[in-house]
């Protein structure tokens, strides 16, 4: 198997994974599992979503449970180095013919959303 080539100077700076959005069919049961069994802390909740994080995380949430008709991994978020990296990422996506949009998401700052070639946001 060939060794993947590392990109030493990426066009924008992703520093880490940020959050995951899971679609769940039973919001109450899912909340109980991630709060009581896994040990995450609920930061906010409403009838359609629960926002959770671990004890030592500094951001508002790292996991969102979202009420849905079918279970799915709905979204994976990344943290970039600074706001300018969002603009660089948008330019990179545009130059490569990939769709994107700046969107409003609860409890998040400026957010760039795109879909990868496999259909994941």
ChimeraX attribute file (.defattr): number of C-alpha atoms within 10 A of each C-alpha:
attribute: neighborCount
match mode: 1-to-1
recipient: residues
	/A:1	3
	/A:2	4
	/A:3	5
	/A:4	6
	/A:5	6
	/A:6	7
	/A:7	7
	/A:8	6
	/A:9	7
	/A:10	9
	/A:11	12
	/A:12	18
	/A:13	16
	/A:14	16
	/A:15	11
	/A:16	11
	/A:17	12
	/A:18	15
	/A:19	19
	/A:20	17
	/A:21	20
	/A:22	20
	/A:23	21
	/A:24	23
	/A:25	16
	/A:26	15
	/A:27	18
	/A:28	14
	/A:29	11
	/A:30	18
	/A:31	23
	/A:32	13
	/A:33	13
	/A:34	17
	/A:35	16
	/A:36	11
	/A:37	9
	/A:38	11
	/A:39	14
	/A:40	20
	/A:41	16
	/A:42	18
	/A:43	12
	/A:44	13
	/A:45	14
	/A:46	8
	/A:47	9
	/A:48	11
	/A:49	20
	/A:50	21
	/A:51	22
	/A:52	23
	/A:53	21
	/A:54	18
	/A:55	9
	/A:56	6
	/A:57	9
	/A:58	9
	/A:59	12
	/A:60	16
	/A:61	22
	/A:62	19
	/A:63	21
	/A:64	23
	/A:65	25
	/A:66	25
	/A:67	19
	/A:68	15
	/A:69	10
	/A:70	9
	/A:71	13
	/A:72	13
	/A:73	14
	/A:74	16
	/A:75	16
	/A:76	16
	/A:77	17
	/A:78	14
	/A:79	16
	/A:80	17
	/A:81	13
	/A:82	12
	/A:83	12
	/A:84	12
	/A:85	16
	/A:86	21
	/A:87	14
	/A:88	14
	/A:89	20
	/A:90	21
	/A:91	16
	/A:92	14
	/A:93	14
	/A:94	12
	/A:95	9
	/A:96	9
	/A:97	9
	/A:98	14
	/A:99	12
	/A:100	17
	/A:101	11
	/A:102	13
	/A:103	11
	/A:104	12
	/A:105	10
	/A:106	6
	/A:107	10
	/A:108	11
	/A:109	10
	/A:110	10
	/A:111	16
	/A:112	17
	/A:113	17
	/A:114	18
	/A:115	13
	/A:116	11
	/A:117	8
	/A:118	6
	/A:119	8
	/A:120	11
	/A:121	15
